[in-house]
């Protein structure tokens, strides 16, 4: 057999995942996709003990007529043990698997099922919620935040400490399905003078901000997961946790639709600042 599969759209999420949770293979609630500009790639991890971090990436071929796809086999001397699949549509990520056996991949039947729920404006991440999760970063108390199309600009000046930096978010596409966004600093200008320099240096403040934003288990990623569980509850009710355990969620888009300025101290500001476009994919692996 060959490394192959087909991409389907989930048309009835409740019916589809009811069958999954009952341990059955869904036979309804989905339809084959066609005429979509999908791109698919496979990450291969070697089993060679001398190169544990050596990865091989290859692109697959997707047939526009029915969105079936194939991959060539890896050369035998690559000694690939495990693989993962990433899928994008018009350059935007829509699916990512966890690692699974290369031997299983060679058996074929790697069908992918996706659904893109439309989230209501009320599900946007608000200015106040952002303040809550930046509040422990050691920023000056007079700090203000401004959302822009590219991200959030943060500026504050107090007791000799002048802090300015940008926060950007992009969809996370690794095999760690518990991380949804890569969050980092986009340009910074931090100066610490008297009397603040006796307490914190510029490096101290910068490192504290990076710790808050950039780690996989950061407070921001943990908060995003609560948003994910909210819309899963709308699909599966009390079975949301079980559904979460069998699906892959990829943020196809992260947008900042509104320009808005607010003080860091305002944790109650209800203005919607960040909207997310998630894609639900099944399965996590084969």
N, C-alpha and C positions, 0 to 999 in steps of 0.2 A: 504494500500500500504506500501512498505518498503522504507528505505533510500537506494536508488540505482541509478546507472547511468552507462554510458559507455564512454570510452575514444576514441576519434577520432583524426586522423591527418588531418590538413588542407592542401590540395594539390594545391588549387588555391586561394591564399589569396585575390586577387582582386575581383574575382567572389563571394567568400564567404562573404566578408565584404560589397560588394555592396548590397547584399540582406539584410544584417543586417541594413545598414544605410537607406534602404527603408522601414524598419519596418517589414520585412518579415523573416520567419524562413528559413535559407538556406536549400536547398534540394540537392545541388550539391557543388562541390569544396572541398569535404572531403571524407575520407574513414575510415572504422573501423581499429583499430590497433590490432595486435596480437603478441604473443610470445615476449612480452616486460616485463622487470623486474620492473614493477611499484610498488611503495609503496604509500598508501594513508592513510591520517589521518584526523580526525575531531576534531576541538577545540570547546568545548561547554562552554558557559558563563551562569552562573546561574542568575536567576531573584530575588534571595533572597536579600533583602535590607541589611541584616546583614552581607553578604559576597559578596560585589560587585566585588571583585577582584578574586573570586574563579573560576578557570577554570578546566574543565575536558577534557582530551585528550583521544581519543580512535582510534585504528587502524581498517581500513576496510580490506576486502578481495577482491583481484583482480583476476579474472579468466584469466589465460594466453591465452586461446583459442581465446577470443574476447575482452579482456581488459574491460569487464563489472565489476562493483564493487558493493559491498553491505556493509552497516554498521548495527550493532545491534542498537536497541533503547537504549537510556540512561535510567537507573533506574528512576522511577517516583520521588523518593525522592531527586534526583539531581536537580530537578526543573530547567532544562535547558531552556533558553529563545531564545538565538541566537547561531548560529554556523558558522564556517568557515572551508574550506577544503584546505589541502595542499597535493600536489602530487610531488613525486620524482621518478627519473629513475636511477637505478644503484647507488643510494646514492646521486644523484645530484638533486637539486630542479628544477622543471619544471613548476609548476603552484601553485598559491595561490589565494584564493577568498577573497572578503571582507565579513564582517559579514552579515548574512541573517537569516530569521526566522527559528527556529527549526521546527515549524509547517509546513513550506513550504518544508523543507528537508524530512519530513516524507511522503510527497506526492510522492516522487521519481522523476524520470526524470531529474536527476542531470548530464546531459551529459556535458562532457568537450571536447573542441576542441583546439588542440595545433598545433603550427607551429614554427619551428626553422630556421629562416633565416640565411644564411651564409653571414657574413659581410665582405666586402673587406678590405685588409690591410690598405687602406686609412682611414678607420673609426676608427683606433686605436687612443687612447688618447696619445697625444704627450708629450715629455719632456717639451716643452715650455708651454703647457697648464697647466701642473702640477705646474710649476713655478709660473704661474699667480695666482693660487689659494692657494699657500703657501706663497706668497709674503707678506701678511698682518699678519703673525703669530709672528712677533717680533723676527725673527731669525737673527743671525749675517750676515752682508752683504757678507762675504766670504763663506757662506754656499754652500756645494756641495751635490748633490743627486746622488745616485747610485741605479739603478734598479737591482733586483735579482729575482730568481724564487719565493721567498716567499713574496716579497713586495719591498719597497723602503727604503734605509738607508739614513738618513740625518745627516750631520756633519758640524759643523761650530765653529770657535773660533775667537773672536774679543773683544778687550778692556776688557779682564778679564772674558768674558762669553764663556764657552765651552759647546756646545750643541751637543748631539748625541742621536738619537732615530730612531726606525723603524716605518714605516707606512704600515699597512696591510689592505687589502680589502677582504671582503667575501660577498657572495650574501645575500641580506636581504629577509626574508621570512615571515614577519608579514602581517597583513591585511591592512597595510598602503601602498597602491599601488603607492604612490608618492615617496617612498624611495626604491632605487635599490641596494644600497651597504651599509654595515656596515663598517665604516672606523674608525680605532683606532690606538693607539700607541702600538707597540710591542717591549717592552723593551726600557729603556731610561737611559741616564746618563747626567745630567745637573748640571754644577757647575758655580756659578757666584761669581767672586772676584772683587777686586778693579781694575778700577774705576766703572765697570758696576753695582756693588752692590748698588751704591747710586741711581740707576734708576730702576732696575728690580731685583727681587729675582728669585731664581730657580723655586719656586712655581708659580711666576707670569708668567714666560715664559711657563712652563708646562701647566698651566691652559689656556693660550691663544692658545697654539697649540691644546689642546683638544677641545676647543670651535670651532676652525676652522674645525676640522676633524670629530668630533663624533656626532654632532647634526643632527637630521632628516632633518632640513632645511638648512644644511650647504651649503657653496658655492660649495663644491665638488659635493654633490648630485644634486644641481641645475644645475651644468654643465653637469652631466651625463644625466639629462633629455633632454638637448639640443641634445645630441648624439642619444638618443632614438627617438626623434622627426625627426631626419634626416632620419633614416631608415624607419620610418612610412610614411614619405613623399614619399619615393620610392615605397611604396605599394599603398597609397591612394591619393597621390597628394595633392590637396587643401583641401581634407577631412581628413587630418591627425589628426587634433584636435578632430574631431567627433569620429574617430576610437579609439583614445587614451581614450576617455570617456567611451567606452564600453568594453575594453579589460583589461586583467591583464598581466603585463610584469614581468617576473622573470629572473634574471640572473642565467643561469645554470652553467656558468663558468666565472671566472675572472682570467686572466693569465698575467704574466710578461715574455714574450718570449725572450726578449733581455737584456743582461747585458750592461748597458750604464751609464756613469758618465757625469754630466753636472753641471754648476754653477747655483745656484738659480736665479741669475740675468739674465740668458738667457731665456727670454720668447718667443724667436723665434725658439728654437731648434725643428726641425720637426721630430726627431726620434720617431717612434712608440714605446711606453713603455707599455701600458696596452691594452689588447684585451679583449673584452667581448663577451660572447655567450648568447644572449637573447633567451627566449622562449616566444612567444606570445600565450596567452590563452584567450579563450572566453567560457562563459561570466564572468563578474566580480562577479556576484551573481545571484540567482534565485528568 
